[in-house]
Structures are given as C-alpha cells and as structure tokens.
Amino acid sequence: MMRLFYAVALAASAAITPFAAPPSAASEINERVKPWDEGPQDPSFLKFRNDLKDIIAHKDAAALTKLLAADIKLDFGGGHGVAAFQKQWKLSDPNSELWPALSLVVDQGGNFDSKIKFCAPYSYSAFPSDLDGMDKVVVTTQGAVMRAAAKPDASVVRQLDHDLLTVKGSAKPQHEAGPDDWAEVTDAKGAHGFVRARDVRSPLDYRAFFEKRKGKWLVTTFLAGD
C-alpha cells in the first residue's frame, strides 16, 4: 500500500520528552499523539532495552548481532536474516548509519502487543488506527514550534504539543534530518506553517519489534514503509 519513502543518510538527533500515560482523549480525536512507554512494566524487557541502548551508544556491532533474531525482518519484500541485516546496514563500518536510526527508535518508547512482544517507537505503536500514515507526522520534540516560513527566525504560528500534523510531500526520515531541513505542515484545525524536520516523525519511519523467545528478548523486525 505504501512505498518505502526514505534513503538512509547521516543522522541528526531529536530531543524526546518524558513519557506520558497511554494516549489521551486528545489522541483519540486525532489532534496529537502523546509520548507513551510501557517498557518499564516488564523488568526483563527494561534491562534488555537498557543494554541495547548501551550497545548503540558504543556502536558495538558484535554485541548487537547477538540480539538479532535469526529471522529478523528487514522489509516488506521478503528481506530477512542476520546476514542480510549486516550487509544492508554495513555493520563492519564503524560509521554505519544504523546507529542513529536505531537509537531514535529505541529511545522513543512504545507498547507491548502481548507479554512477550513490544513495538517501538510510540509514534508508530500509538498512532491512531483509523488514519493513513502516508501524509502524517507526529511532533516528538518538546517545545517544538510551527513557524510561518522555513527559517529559524520566522514568526511563530503556534507552539506545538506533540501534535499530529499533515505534511505536504513526503516526510524526511527523522534520523536524516539536519538543522536546515523543514517540513511544510497543517495542524488538525487547519493552521499552516513549517516545522523542523528533526522535530517530527512519520509513523511509517523506522520501527522495531522485539520478542521474548526462550526467555531471551530479541530484535525481530527493523524496517520502514508500509
């Protein structure tokens, strides 16, 4: 239904706010998607995720490989497996572009699909199920603003509060976005403006699924698109 909309490039990180409770009534009327993280509910998953964050911080390819499921899914065309993952992400290269992409996914919360399955980030797992994510982005940066033009000194249209926005054109993957990248957007009430691309994330951007198999948490899916 949805073509892959990204090409991997160097990263720029985005500030993520503290996680809130499960989606509020505001989310249900499709105005915003509040940060949401169920990870701490399971101590074994929380330890796994903290270990994974440490692996990402140190760009430890060998340690990461041990946490990948043998059948890890990479795309919607049948790509799977650890060898394919290593090749796709060039894990032998210390500057692999995997690290910023995976870091954003792991840092942005998510929810349990069952006692042994977790989906991240929240901008995908908590996205309203009745919406098509093709032209939508979620504001993930606390204090982000909508401006009247795509420049940092343009007048502020409004402050944003984890709004769900409609984007004109395709959204740049968050890990690729730099300080000079902007997205043209419209909010739920029709206000139009521009927001920094690193402050928003498409629900169709990279996401990961984790599963507990034989008592061990593993990364079973890492992909983007629809």
C-alpha positions in Angstrom: 0.0 0.0 0.0 2.8 2.4 0.8 6.2 2.5 -1.0 9.4 3.0 1.0 9.9 6.7 1.3 13.4 7.0 2.6 17.1 6.8 1.6 19.4 6.3 4.6 21.8 9.2 5.3 23.8 10.7 8.2 21.8 11.4 11.3 20.7 14.3 13.4 19.2 13.6 16.8 15.9 15.0 18.2 15.1 15.8 21.8 12.5 13.5 23.2 10.2 14.4 26.1 9.5 12.3 29.2 6.9 9.6 28.5 3.3 10.1 29.5 0.4 7.7 30.2 -1.3 5.8 27.4 -2.9 8.0 24.6 -5.4 10.5 25.9 -8.7 11.7 24.6 -6.8 14.2 22.5 -5.1 11.4 20.7 -8.5 9.8 20.0 -9.7 12.8 18.2 -6.6 12.8 16.1 -5.0 16.0 17.2 -1.9 14.7 19.0 0.0 11.6 19.9 1.5 11.9 23.4 4.7 10.1 24.3 3.9 6.6 25.6 6.1 3.9 27.0 5.1 0.6 28.6 8.7 -0.7 28.6 9.2 -0.3 32.4 6.2 -2.6 33.1 8.5 -5.6 32.4 11.8 -5.6 34.2 13.3 -8.1 31.8 12.4 -6.0 28.8 13.7 -2.8 30.5 17.0 -4.5 31.2 17.2 -5.7 27.6 16.4 -2.2 26.3 18.9 -0.5 28.6 21.6 -3.0 27.4 20.6 -2.3 23.8 20.9 1.5 24.4 24.4 0.9 25.7 25.3 -1.2 22.7 24.0 1.6 20.4 26.0 4.2 22.3 29.2 2.2 21.8 28.4 1.1 18.3 29.1 -2.4 19.3 28.2 -4.4 16.2 29.2 -7.8 17.6 27.0 -7.3 20.7 24.1 -6.1 18.6 24.3 -9.2 16.4 23.8 -11.4 19.4 20.4 -9.7 20.0 19.1 -10.1 16.5 16.6 -12.9 15.8 17.9 -15.3 13.1 14.8 -14.5 11.0 14.8 -10.7 11.6 12.5 -9.0 9.1 14.1 -6.1 7.1 11.4 -5.1 4.6 8.1 -6.0 3.0 9.7 -7.7 0.1 10.9 -10.8 1.9 14.3 -9.5 3.1 15.2 -11.2 6.4 18.1 -12.7 8.3 21.1 -11.6 10.3 23.5 -11.8 7.3 21.2 -9.6 5.2 20.9 -7.1 8.1 24.6 -6.9 8.4 25.0 -6.3 4.7 22.2 -3.8 4.5 23.5 -1.7 7.4 27.2 -2.2 6.7 27.9 -3.2 10.3 31.6 -3.7 9.6 31.8 0.1 9.1 32.1 1.9 12.5 30.1 4.8 10.9 27.2 2.6 9.9 24.0 4.6 9.5 22.2 2.1 11.6 23.1 3.6 14.9 21.3 6.9 14.7 18.2 5.3 13.1 18.0 2.5 15.7 18.8 5.0 18.6 15.8 7.1 17.8 13.5 4.0 17.6 14.7 2.6 20.9 14.7 6.0 22.8 11.1 6.8 21.8 9.1 4.4 23.9 6.4 2.1 22.6 4.0 -0.6 23.9 3.5 -4.3 24.5 1.5 -6.1 21.9 1.5 -9.1 24.3 3.5 -10.2 27.3 6.3 -11.2 25.0 6.1 -8.7 22.2 7.0 -5.0 22.2 6.7 -2.4 19.4 8.6 0.9 19.2 8.6 3.8 18.7 5.4 5.3 20.2 4.9 7.4 17.1 4.1 4.1 15.3 2.6 2.0 18.1 0.3 4.7 19.4 -0.6 6.2 16.1 -4.4 6.4 15.6 -5.5 3.2 13.8 -8.2 5.0 11.8 -5.7 7.2 10.0 -3.5 6.6 6.9 0.1 7.5 8.0 1.1 8.3 4.4 0.8 12.1 4.9 1.0 12.4 8.7 3.8 13.2 11.1 3.9 13.2 14.9 5.7 16.0 16.8 8.2 14.2 19.1 10.2 17.2 20.4 9.1 19.0 23.4 8.8 22.8 22.8 8.7 22.5 19.0 7.0 25.3 17.2 5.3 25.9 13.9 6.7 28.9 12.0 5.3 31.0 9.2 8.3 30.2 6.9 11.0 27.6 6.7 13.6 29.6 8.6 14.5 29.8 12.3 13.7 33.5 12.7 10.3 33.4 11.0 7.3 34.3 13.2 5.8 31.6 15.3 2.4 30.4 14.2 1.9 28.4 17.3 3.5 26.2 19.9 3.2 22.5 19.3 2.3 19.9 21.9 3.0 16.5 20.3 0.6 17.4 17.6 -0.4 15.1 14.8 0.2 17.1 11.6 -0.5 16.6 7.9 2.7 17.1 5.9 2.9 18.3 2.3 5.0 16.0 0.2 7.0 13.2 1.9 8.5 13.4 5.4 12.2 13.1 5.7 13.3 10.3 8.0 13.9 11.8 11.3 17.4 10.4 11.7 18.4 12.1 8.4 17.1 15.5 9.2 19.5 18.3 9.9 19.1 21.8 11.3 18.3 23.3 7.9 15.6 20.7 7.0 12.0 21.7 7.3 8.6 20.1 6.7 5.5 22.1 5.5 2.6 21.1 7.7 -1.0 21.7 8.6 -2.5 21.0 12.0 -5.8 19.5 12.9 -7.5 22.9 12.9 -6.1 24.0 9.6 -3.3 26.2 10.8 -0.5 26.1 8.2 3.3 26.5 8.7 6.7 24.9 8.8 8.4 22.8 11.5 11.9 21.5 11.7 12.1 18.0 10.2 14.0 16.6 13.1 11.2 17.6 15.4 8.6 15.3 13.7 8.4 11.6 12.8 6.3 9.8 10.3 4.5 6.7 11.7 6.0 4.9 8.6 9.5 5.8 9.6 11.8 3.0 11.0 10.3 0.9 13.7 11.3 -2.2 15.6 9.6 -5.2 17.1 11.1 -7.1 20.0 10.1 -10.6 21.1 10.9 -12.8 24.0 11.9 -16.2 22.7 13.0 -19.0 25.1 13.4 -16.4 27.8 15.6 -14.0 25.8 14.5 -10.7 24.2 15.5 -10.3 20.6 15.1 -7.8 17.8 12.7 -9.5 15.4 11.9 -6.6 12.9 13.6 -3.4 11.9 12.1 -1.7 8.8 10.3 1.4 7.4 7.4 1.9 5.0 4.1 0.1 4.6 
